[in-house]
Amino acid sequence: MLAQFIKFAVVGVLNTAIHYGVFYTLYSFAGMYHLVASGAGFCAAVTHSYILNKFWTFKRRGSRIHE
């Protein structure tokens, strides 16, 4: 359970970095409007969060729930 919490926290930190990185890149270098750049960063971070949490943090190990 502690390992799962640590993975969840790592994903959260990575998502924050992705959101800020996409925002900063689009706003500073592409000249995009700040709300649009932030929205794009949010979408990238949410997508990353879903994928990483599904396949790494909450990966099923021998679960028979869906059988």
C-alpha positions in Angstrom: 0.0 0.0 0.0 2.9 2.4 0.8 4.5 1.6 -2.6 1.2 2.4 -4.4 1.0 5.8 -2.5 4.6 6.6 -3.5 3.8 5.8 -7.2 0.7 8.0 -7.0 2.8 10.8 -5.6 5.4 10.4 -8.3 2.8 10.5 -11.0 1.4 13.7 -9.4 4.8 15.4 -9.4 5.4 14.4 -13.0 2.0 15.7 -14.0 2.7 19.1 -12.4 6.0 19.2 -14.4 4.3 18.2 -17.6 1.5 20.8 -17.1 4.0 23.6 -16.4 6.4 22.5 -19.2 3.7 22.5 -21.8 2.3 25.7 -20.6 5.7 27.4 -20.5 6.7 26.2 -23.9 3.4 27.2 -25.6 3.2 30.6 -23.8 6.8 31.7 -23.9 8.0 30.2 -27.2 4.9 29.8 -29.3 3.3 33.0 -28.1 0.0 31.3 -27.3 -2.6 33.0 -25.2 -2.0 32.0 -21.5 -5.5 30.4 -20.9 -5.2 28.3 -24.1 -1.6 27.3 -23.2 -2.7 26.3 -19.7 -5.6 24.3 -21.1 -3.3 22.4 -23.4 -0.9 21.8 -20.5 -3.8 20.5 -18.4 -5.0 18.2 -21.1 -1.5 16.8 -21.5 -1.1 16.3 -17.7 -4.5 14.6 -17.3 -3.8 12.2 -20.2 -0.4 11.4 -18.8 -2.0 10.9 -15.3 -4.6 8.5 -16.6 -2.2 6.4 -18.6 0.5 6.2 -15.9 -1.9 5.6 -13.0 -3.8 2.9 -15.0 -0.8 0.9 -16.1 1.7 1.6 -13.3 0.2 2.8 -10.1 -3.0 0.8 -10.1 -1.9 -2.1 -12.3 -3.9 -5.3 -11.5 -2.0 -8.3 -10.4 -4.0 -11.5 -11.0 -7.4 -9.8 -10.5 -10.5 -11.8 -11.5 -13.0 -9.1 -11.1 -13.7 -8.8 -14.9 -13.9 -12.5 -15.7 
